[in-house]
Amino acid sequence: PIFAQQNYKDPREATGKLACANCHLASKQIDVRLPHEVLPDTIFKTYIDIPCKYEKRKQPLASGEKGALNVGAIAVMPEGWKLAPKDRLPKPIKKEMKGLAWAPYSKEHPEIVVAGPVPGSKYSRMTLPVLVPDPSKDPNNPFGKYSFFYGGNRGRGQVYPEGNNSNNNQYFAKGAGTVTAIEGLKVTIQKADGSSSVVECGA
């Protein structure tokens, strides 16, 4: 979410594509559950399930080591709808959230909220408390039907916003041979004819 916040003023394109998909190239479904009808000036819960075998799956860390899989999520709500304030959260909802911190996407877009990266083993289900606007106080949000958009990701992205690859990719040698040295990101391969080839991973 941090890269999206830094590089995209609005995380949802006109086509409906979320900014997360620019770095997280793989596609896997999430499950979202929320009520069909809500009353004005009340708080309702949205459940965002990001299923995965977290006990088995690992992600490459920036250091190259394997670590636990993280998850992140984004919720794009209509203008006027926003994250429920902490002082109005009932204790049962606070308990369900398990310490998860949602944050507004930006000052210009408080109706868009993000969470993560957080450990997937603990937050495979995220609870998002939403405050419903009051039509009597906000004429821009009359009674009616509204559309919400959600996204979730697992692990590190394959591409950074600048376009360079992260270490969550496959790298291929320029030729067949034997790996003779690894220095940082540089891998030296000795070919059958005696010549050497150097591949820089992440370049």
Helices and strands as residue ranges (DSSP letters): H 2-7, G 19-22, E 31-33, E 43-49, E 58-60, E 66-68, E 70-76, E 82-83, G 86-88, H 91-97, E 103-104, E 112-119, E 125-131, E 149-154, E 178-183, E 186-190, E 196-200
